[in-house]
Amino acid sequence: MSLLSVCTTDTLKSAALAIKNGQLVAFPTETVYGLGADASNPQAVARIYEAKGRPADHPLIVHIASLDAMGKWARDIPEYAITLARDFWPGPMTLVLKRSELAGDFVTGGQDTVGLRVPAHPIALALIKEFNAIGGNGIAAPSANRFGAVSPTTAQAVDEELSAHLQSEDLILDGGPCLVGVESTIIDCTGPTPMVLRLGAITPLMIEESTGLVALESNPAAIRVSGSLDSHYSPKAKVILDVVAVAGDGLIAPDQIPTPQGVVRLASPGTIEEYARVLYQALRSADQRGLEVVVVLQPGGDGLAAAIRDRLQRSAQS
């Protein structure tokens, strides 16, 4: 396994070829780092599940280069899904659509749907385009961490988490810290109106303003999606929400909240956007420091704040 800190055109061509040859490549997106494989190669995709320790019926998101590729992977695409793609791609939004024949059971978790996303990170987009140029169709890429653990927002976090589970030919592309910091909004587009299956930076209000349709918030058991388990995004330390931290605890809280004596301050975000950006690295820092408890004061409000609370409530279930 190699960690590549300088992502030149030649580096990206080599990484695309590695994916074409069945290897795994971890790469940055604007949300979190993904662990990528050829979405059309069942053996390569199986290696993602093995490296992550991920259940085989848990679907993967296919990363594509543009709206134009939707038709390769999906069928019966509703007009509102096209509108969403035009408004928010590239960006932190995954659309769940009825799958085409190209989307095999091995990437959809055996479901009749497929999740598609066009990432906004320049390295991710360039990698997908290089992959397409040598005959690829899409890159399957869940977050580059062990299943249920905290998603990585730096290449170093990927290395620490997965290096023991990757092969020597696999690659990690270092594109710096992720700008959004929480996973993409997942929207079910198989019905007459959009339904939010996982909260993220693309909010229900933004969806409604884009499509003119009210975005329902649900997670029906009929469609399995990433990050929907009650316990997820969990560090080894115990996460406790909205209590007073005591000496020896870690603390993640807005910057106006003072740090009690003896408490280890892990993050002091000044805005909701900063909160999302630093959250996962702060949780990882708790484990690196050997802390047993992390107290997190949750942000109030709608939109991205609701997505942060969703991740925190799942992390506290472990």
C-alpha positions, 0 to 999 in steps of 0.5 A: 500500500502506498500513500501518494501525497502529490497527485499529479496527472501521471499519479491519477493516470496510475491510480485509474489504471490500478482501479482498472486492474482490480486494485483499491484506491482511497481518494478524497471527496468533499465529504469524506475519503472513499475507498474506491474500486471498479464498480463493474468488477465483482472481485474488486468490489468484494475486496472493499467489503473485505477491507472494511469488514462490511456486510455484503448486503450493505450497498455501495455508492457509485461515483460517476463523472457527470449527470450524463452517466446516470443513464448507464447505471439507472433507468426510469429516472424521474424529472425531479432527479435530473433537476437535483443532479443539475442543481447539486452535482458535483456535490455532496448528494447521492441519488438512489435510482432504479438500477440498470443492468450495469449495476450488479447485485455485488454493488447494490447489496442485492437491491433493485436500486443503485446510489449515484454521486458526482463528487465535487473534489477535483482529485476525485473528479479527475480520477473518475475521468481518467478511469473513464478514459481507459474504459471504466464506467464508475467507481464504487466507493464507501467511506475508507474506514472499517465498518461502523467506525468514524469516517476518515477526513484525511489521508493519514486517517485512512492510512491508520485505519486501513493500511493493515487491510490493504494490499501492497498494490493499493493506493491512498491519494492525499488531497488534504482535509475534506471540506464538508466533513460529513457524508453526502445526503442520500435521496430516494428518487424511486417514488413520485417525490424525493425522500431523504434517507440520510441527512447531509449538506444538501438539506430538505429545504434545498431539495424543495427549493430545487424541485418544488416538491416537499422532501420527506424524511424517512428511512424505510426498511425496504431500501438499505443505504450507507450509514443508516444503522442505529450504531455507526460513526463510532470511535472506541471512546464512549460518546455521551451527548449534552452533559457536563464534561468532567476531568479526564473527559474529552469535549467537543463543543461550540467555541463559546462553551468554556472548557471545564478544568481537567477536560481535554478540549478536542474541538471548538467549532465557531460555525456549523460548517466548521463543526461538520468539518472537524467532527470526525477528526476530533472523535479520532483524536479522542482515541489517539489520546486514549480517552475513555469518554467524549462529551459532545454538545450538539448544535441546534438548528436545521439543515447541516446541524441536523445532519451533525446530530444524526451522526452524533446520535448514532455514534453514541449508540455504541 
